[in-house]
Amino acid sequence: DLEYEAGVSSGAETFPMPGGKIRKNGHIMIDDHPCKVTDISISKTGKHGHAKAHAFGNDIFTQKKCEIVFPTSHNQMVPVIKKHEVEVVDIDGDEFEYMDDEGEVHSHQMPGTDQDWVDQFRKAVADDKECTVTIMYAMGKSKAISFRE
């Protein structure tokens, strides 16, 4: 007897999910953008077809608004999103340096000033406080999304 384990391939950037399982605050791919669902409405089954879902979302990296309509009976692609906390070593201009689990130092782009925590983060590092930044990874991209002291 063969046993199959459900899950996501370590190399996959997306995985299929039944359209009827997509929920608000979940994630979905819309026009090749990984999006967080901000609103979703489902229409009743029509005379000849499937129930349809109308989902709105914001790109998780750019905050660009996106929308999609799809049958709830069909699979939709969902991005694999990983979050990783790193210890910040220093800030150098528009990049911060951090140490990974193996002790190697890497640099990462600072988030835009539209993120309300960036000024607090710069001040905390300047005051030599220990800071941890959460970096979100999806679709081959990454973004610093929060920090804590």
C-alpha positions in Angstrom: 0.0 0.0 0.0 1.3 3.4 -1.0 0.8 6.3 1.4 0.7 9.9 0.1 1.2 12.8 2.3 -0.7 16.0 1.5 1.4 19.2 1.6 3.3 21.7 -0.4 6.5 20.8 -2.3 9.4 22.7 -0.8 10.1 24.3 -4.2 6.5 25.3 -5.0 5.6 29.0 -4.8 1.9 28.3 -5.0 -0.5 25.5 -4.3 -4.1 24.8 -5.4 -7.1 25.4 -3.1 -10.8 24.8 -3.9 -12.4 28.2 -4.8 -15.1 27.6 -2.2 -12.5 27.5 0.6 -11.0 31.0 -0.1 -11.8 33.3 2.8 -11.4 36.9 3.9 -7.9 37.5 5.4 -6.6 34.4 3.5 -4.4 34.6 0.5 -4.9 34.1 -3.3 -3.0 34.7 -6.5 -4.7 37.5 -8.6 -3.1 38.2 -12.0 0.2 36.7 -10.8 0.2 38.9 -7.6 0.2 37.3 -4.2 -2.8 39.0 -2.5 -4.4 39.1 0.9 -8.2 38.8 0.5 -9.9 41.9 1.8 -13.5 41.0 0.8 -15.2 38.1 -0.9 -18.8 37.5 -2.0 -20.3 34.4 -3.4 -23.3 34.4 -5.8 -25.8 31.6 -5.9 -25.6 28.9 -8.6 -27.1 30.2 -11.9 -29.5 28.3 -14.2 -26.7 26.7 -16.1 -23.6 26.9 -14.1 -21.6 27.2 -11.0 -21.7 29.5 -8.0 -19.2 32.3 -8.5 -17.0 34.1 -6.1 -15.9 37.7 -6.4 -12.8 38.4 -4.4 -11.0 41.6 -3.7 -7.4 41.7 -2.4 -4.3 43.8 -1.8 -0.9 42.7 -3.2 1.1 41.8 -0.1 4.2 43.6 -1.4 2.8 46.7 -3.1 -0.6 47.1 -1.5 -2.1 47.4 -5.1 -5.8 46.6 -5.1 -6.8 43.6 -7.3 -10.0 41.6 -8.0 -10.9 38.3 -9.5 -14.1 36.4 -10.3 -14.0 32.6 -10.3 -16.3 29.5 -10.0 -16.2 28.2 -6.4 -16.0 24.7 -7.8 -12.6 25.3 -9.5 -9.2 25.4 -7.8 -7.5 28.7 -7.3 -3.8 29.1 -6.8 -2.7 30.3 -3.3 0.8 31.7 -2.7 3.1 29.9 -0.2 4.0 32.6 2.3 6.7 32.2 4.9 7.7 34.5 7.7 11.1 34.5 9.3 12.4 36.5 12.2 16.0 37.7 12.0 18.3 39.6 14.5 19.3 43.0 13.2 23.0 43.9 13.3 23.0 47.4 11.8 21.3 49.8 9.5 23.3 51.1 6.5 21.4 53.7 4.5 18.3 52.1 2.9 19.3 48.6 3.9 19.5 46.8 7.2 22.0 44.0 8.0 20.9 40.9 9.9 22.3 37.6 11.1 20.8 34.3 10.0 20.5 31.1 12.0 24.0 30.0 10.8 25.6 33.3 12.0 26.1 34.8 8.5 25.4 38.5 7.9 23.0 39.5 5.1 21.5 42.8 4.0 17.9 43.5 3.2 16.1 46.5 1.7 14.5 48.8 4.3 10.7 49.0 4.0 9.2 52.2 2.7 8.5 55.1 5.0 4.8 54.3 4.5 5.3 51.6 7.2 4.6 53.4 10.5 7.1 51.3 12.4 10.2 52.2 10.4 11.1 55.4 12.3 10.8 53.5 15.6 13.0 50.7 14.2 15.7 53.2 13.1 15.7 54.8 16.5 15.9 51.5 18.4 18.9 50.4 16.3 20.6 53.8 16.7 20.1 53.4 20.5 21.9 50.0 20.3 18.8 48.1 21.3 18.5 44.4 20.2 15.9 44.3 17.4 14.2 41.4 15.6 12.6 42.0 12.2 10.0 39.7 10.6 10.6 39.2 6.9 7.8 37.8 4.7 8.8 35.7 1.7 6.5 34.8 -1.2 6.9 34.2 -5.0 10.6 34.8 -4.9 10.2 38.2 -3.2 10.7 39.4 0.4 9.6 42.3 2.5 10.3 43.4 6.1 6.9 43.7 7.7 7.5 44.3 11.4 10.0 44.6 14.2 10.2 44.2 18.0 12.8 45.1 20.5 
